[in-house]
Amino acid sequence: MAKRAEELGRKDDTAEVIKVRLDTYAKETRPVVDHFKKTKNIVHINSERSVEMVFKQICAYVDLLVRNIEVRLPEVIFFSGGVGSGKNT
């Protein structure tokens, strides 16, 4: 995020804000991920790759659903990546 702030001139990526975001992830998001990992109802999509690669992987899962291919798909598709990796994009 510090690099993003530097490159894009973002004022909201300060050291203090980054710490809060990381703490929030550890307290609120990580437990959800861990829960679904235990139940095996999760698909991990690494959002730290190019937009095209992430899109292709998402499409692969959606294609399986649309074609009714008999595979065990999870109930949750969770996007992960480092804080500031662009997973919201």
N, C-alpha and C positions, 0 to 999 in steps of 0.2 A: 504494500500500500504506500510505503514511503516513496518507492520508485514511481508509482503511478502519480502520486502527488507532485513529484518533481517534474515528470514528463508532461502531465496534463494541467499542471498549475492548480490542482485541487486543494482548497484550503481546509477541507474537512478530514483530510488524512494526516492528522497530527499524531505524535507519539501517544498522547493521552487517549485520543479517540481509538487508535489502533488497539491499545491495551483493553479498552472497554469492549470493543468488538470481539477480541479473542476470548475475554472472560465470558461474555455472553454466549459465544459459541460453545465453550467448554461446559457451561452450566445448563444451557437450554437446548442446544441442537445435538450435541454429542450423545446425550442419553437417549434421544429418539433414534438416532442411527444405531446405537448399540442394541436397543430393544429389537429393532427390525432385523438386525443381523442374527440375533439369537433365534428368531422365529423363521428365518430364511425367507422373509417376505420383502426383499429389497433388491433393487438393481443398482449397482454402482456405475455411475457415468462420470468419468473424470473430465471436469470442465477446464482443466488447465491445458488442454490441447487446442488446436485451431477450432474455430467455429464450425468449419466444414466437417471435421472429424466427430465433434460432439453431435452435430445434426445427423450424421450418418448412423451413429450408434442409436440415437433416439428413434430414427426411422426404422431401424432393424427390429426393435422391440414392437413398435406400432404395427409394422407389416405382419409380424407373427399374430398379433391380435386380430387384424383385419382379415387375414387369410384363414383364421380358425385353425391354425396349425397346432397340433396337440403337443404343447410344451407347458411345463409348469411355470407360469409367469407370476411374479410377485404382485401383491396388492398395492405396493408402493414403489414408485420410481423416485429415487432420491438423488439429487444432483449435489455433488460435493466438489470441493476444490478449496484451495487456500483462501483465506480472507482476502478479498480484493481480486480474486481470480476471474471475475466476470460471470460467475455462475447465474446471476440474476439476469444477465443479458441473454 
